[in-house]
Amino acid sequence: MANMAQAIRMALHYGEKNLGLKDVFGEDVGPPLGGVFTATQGVECAWNAPLDERGIIGAAMGLAFAGDRCVAEIQFSDYIYNTIDLLKLAGNQCWASNGDWNLPMTVMTPTGSGIRGSIYHSHSFEATATHIPGWKIVMPSNPLDAYGLMLACLKDENPTLYLKPKALMRIRGTEQIPGEPPLTAEGEKQLKEMIDAPLGDRSKWRPKWPELTDYTVEIGKGKIVHEGEHVTVVTYGRMVPIAVQAAEQMAEEGVTAEVIDMRTLWPYDWEMISGSIRKTRRVIFLNEETEVTNFGEHLIRRTVDELFYELEARPKLVAGTFTPGVGLADPLEMACVPQLNHVLDAIREVAAERA
């Protein structure tokens, strides 16, 4: 039962052995730490970069232009904003060159709240990211998808952005990653002994990787994680388990919610989303980004444009508050981003509304 950090680590190892991944780098990405969430621990081609986000993205672009498949990590998405101009340049290279230039680079960064990181370690980045054309953007909600989406990014010939939900990095999965030990307590212990570095001196430690195999989650394909008939909840990342929990509770009240895990923010699975909305005739878009110029607002606009006459209730956005940051104290953080009670209230409201 790998957690998300272990799943990403195993995907990167599979990539360096099978997919031509040559460099994984960023602040504290190499030995001895292996990233602040240990997602690069034990990866052979991982190395430490200076504390310079623009330098990290610029280096990734240079390596990718030279044909070197690489993964560059920005330690927290809160610190990626000073690289926006470089991200824009990376995103337009294939289009600007009429397909002649490719950049096989992945930028990986933790995003969102849930770790009590306050104003400097709790930002979400997807609203800004989806405003930058030319990037494929993914965000997993569980370890198996984390593994499969990373392999999809490593196979792509152009820039991909891999957003890691901070609050889910230590959450264990319920589905086996191909090659990992059995989904048992003993298997969990075995995996930890194989690929988790010990505390203290790590100078002589080397991981013993399991026999990993290919498992790719196609970019652009969502997943229905909870079936329902009365309202559709479209979400991703950290909000997925919260939405599923809300759906399970609402079933006890006689309201069934269909929960879609987008998995890819761009290009997203509109066929799945629109099909579910046509079935339930009601939709909630749920994420923890600030509510103003939220990615969910784009999805609402498209829903109204294309499905207006099939709706029986107004589309609803449940998102973070439009505040400059996320509070440090528990009550403040919980007031800044959606919680279970907010999702339950939204489902009740939308399900009860009649056109």
MIVEX-228589 format. One record per residue (C-alpha): x, z, y. Coordinates in steps of 0.05 Angstrom, whole numbers, padded with zeros to 5 digits, always signed. Layout:
% residues N
XZY...
END
This chain:
% residues 355
+00000+00000+00000+00044-00025+00056+00029-00005+00127+00031-00058+00182+00103-00044+00202+00126-00052+00130+00084-00116+00123+00116-00148+00185+00185-00126+00160+00173-00159+00092+00147-00223+00125+00210-00228+00168+00253-00218+00106+00214-00272+00070+00224-00316+00131+00299-00308+00134+00305-00323+00060+00255-00380+00054+00233-00408+00121+00297-00418+00160+00290-00357+00205+00359-00348+00236+00353-00294+00290+00308-00234+00302+00328-00198+00365+00306-00152+00421+00317-00082+00448+00334-00035+00389+00312-00089+00340+00376-00088+00299+00410-00030+00264+00404+00029+00263+00333+00034+00290+00301-00032+00269+00251-00031+00326+00212+00026+00357+00159+00017+00303+00212+00000+00249+00181-00069+00240+00250-00103+00236+00286-00049+00196+00332-00078+00143+00323-00151+00165+00391-00183+00157+00389-00229+00217+00363-00175+00265+00407-00156+00324+00403-00115+00388+00394-00150+00455+00408-00120+00524+00351-00086+00561+00331-00151+00595+00263-00181+00578+00276-00246+00616+00343-00252+00581+00308-00243+00513+00256-00297+00526+00309-00344+00557+00354-00334+00497+00297-00349+00450+00281-00414+00487+00354-00435+00484+00360-00420+00410+00294-00456+00396+00315-00517+00436+00377-00519+00391+00333-00518+00329+00345-00445+00312+00280-00414+00287+00277-00344+00319+00235-00284+00332+00245-00248+00399+00213-00180+00409+00192-00150+00475+00193-00076+00459+00124-00063+00490+00077-00115+00520+00077-00073+00583+00146-00102+00598+00131-00175+00584+00099-00190+00652+00164-00207+00687+00174-00264+00637+00109-00301+00652+00144-00361+00685+00189-00369+00625+00130-00363+00577+00095-00418+00617+00157-00463+00611+00162-00451+00537+00088-00467+00528+00090-00533+00563+00152-00564+00531+00117-00601+00475+00063-00628+00522+00112-00645+00578+00158-00683+00531+00101-00721+00497+00118-00686+00432+00192-00699+00433+00214-00627+00443+00194-00569+00399+00208-00495+00406+00203-00460+00339+00202-00391+00370+00158-00330+00360+00151-00275+00412+00130-00210+00380+00106-00151+00421+00065-00087+00409+00001-00085+00450-00057-00040+00467-00070+00035+00469-00081+00088+00417-00012+00121+00416-00021+00162+00479+00029+00119+00515-00001+00128+00584+00011+00077+00640+00076+00047+00614+00061+00039+00540-00013+00024+00534-00026-00044+00565-00062-00100+00530-00035-00170+00540-00084-00218+00510-00122-00235+00574-00057-00257+00607-00031-00290+00545-00092-00333+00535-00083-00359+00606-00017-00392+00587-00029-00459+00553+00016-00483+00497+00020-00418+00458-00014-00401+00393-00033-00328+00395-00047-00283+00335-00065-00209+00327-00073-00178+00258-00118-00119+00242-00090-00101+00173-00023-00106+00135-00041-00166+00092-00061-00207+00152+00001-00182+00188+00043-00211+00133+00004-00277+00129+00000-00289+00203+00075-00277+00212+00090-00329+00159+00043-00377+00195+00081-00365+00260+00148-00376+00225+00124-00443+00198+00100-00469+00265+00144-00516+00305+00121-00492+00373+00115-00425+00409+00074-00371+00377+00057-00302+00404+00049-00246+00353+00013-00186+00383+00021-00122+00343-00033-00069+00354+00007-00006+00368-00046+00040+00340-00048+00004+00273+00026+00001+00258+00024+00060+00211-00044+00045+00179-00040+00026+00106-00076-00033+00077-00126-00039+00021-00103-00107-00003-00037-00121-00038+00016-00163-00005+00041-00213-00057+00103-00181-00088+00095-00109-00064+00088-00052-00114+00018-00034-00141-00035-00005-00094-00026+00065-00119+00006+00129-00092+00065+00116-00137+00070+00045-00112+00068+00070-00040+00125+00118-00055+00164+00063-00090+00158+00015-00031+00180+00069+00017+00242+00082-00025+00257+00008-00028+00251-00014+00045+00246+00048+00090+00313+00072+00118+00327+00145+00108+00333+00194+00166+00403+00210+00190+00463+00165+00175+00440+00095+00158+00508+00061+00162+00511+00048+00087+00436+00039+00074+00411-00029+00050+00339-00045+00032+00319-00066-00039+00267-00119-00023+00210-00132-00072+00201-00203-00100+00159-00229-00043+00120-00294-00046+00085-00339+00003+00018-00317+00032-00001-00352+00096-00062-00338+00140-00078-00404+00174-00073-00400+00250-00142-00413+00280-00182-00382+00223-00223-00319+00232-00253-00275+00178-00321-00242+00169-00303-00171+00151-00374-00143+00150-00437-00183+00135-00499-00173+00178-00564-00204+00202-00583-00172+00268-00523-00177+00315-00453-00208+00315-00393-00167+00337-00332-00211+00353-00267-00173+00358-00194-00169+00337-00135-00122+00328-00146-00047+00337-00220-00056+00350-00235-00086+00281-00236-00021+00241-00277+00012+00297-00327-00045+00295-00333-00041+00219-00344+00034+00223-00398+00023+00275-00431-00031+00231-00432+00017+00172-00464+00071+00213-00516+00024+00243-00537+00001+00174-00564+00072+00164-00610+00059+00224-00634-00007+00195-00591-00052+00239-00540-00096+00205-00481-00121+00246-00437-00179+00226-00365-00165+00246-00317-00223+00257-00242-00210+00259-00216-00268+00301-00144-00259+00277-00124-00318+00322-00140-00314+00396-00116-00385+00408-00137-00432+00379-00197-00389+00358-00248-00402+00303-00307-00424+00345-00341-00454+00284-00344-00385+00251-00364-00349+00315-00418-00398+00335-00446-00401+00264-00453-00325+00263-00486-00324+00331-00536-00378+00309-00553-00333+00250-00561-00266+00287-00580-00294+00356-00544-00235+00388-00470-00224+00403-00423-00171+00428-00351-00187+00446-00307-00126+00436-00235-00113+00457-00193-00062+00495-00168-00107+00551-00192-00090+00621-00262-00118+00633-00247-00161+00694-00222-00232+00675-00225-00210+00603-00215-00260+00546-00285-00240+00522-00313-00266+00587-00289-00336+00568-00323-00329+00501-00388-00307+00535-00384-00367+00581-00377-00414+00521-00433-00378+00484-00480-00388+00544-00459-00460+00554-00469-00481+00482-00518-00431+00451-00562-00408+00508-00628-00431+00478-00612-00399+00411-00600-00330+00439-00651-00274+00436-00611-00225+00477-00559-00228+00532-00487-00233+00506-00450-00167+00519-00378-00150+00533-00350-00082+00511-00280-00075+00539-00231-00029+00575-00243-00002+00644-00212-00039+00704-00161+00015+00719-00087+00006+00736-00067+00040+00672-00089+00082+00613-00091+00157+00620-00043+00202+00581-00090+00259+00563-00136+00246+00504-00200+00246+00546-00170+00200+00597-00146+00149+00546-00212+00151+00509-00249+00139+00575-00206+00077+00589-00216+00038+00525-00276+00028+00479-00291+00083+00428-00338+00085+00369-00395+00113+00410-00389+00055+00460-00395+00004+00404-00454+00040+00372-00491+00042+00439-00477-00032+00450-00504-00052+00382-00567-00010+00392-00578-00041+00462-00567-00113+00441-00607-00106+00376-00667-00077+00414-00668-00129+00469-00719-00186+00465-00712-00252+00502
END
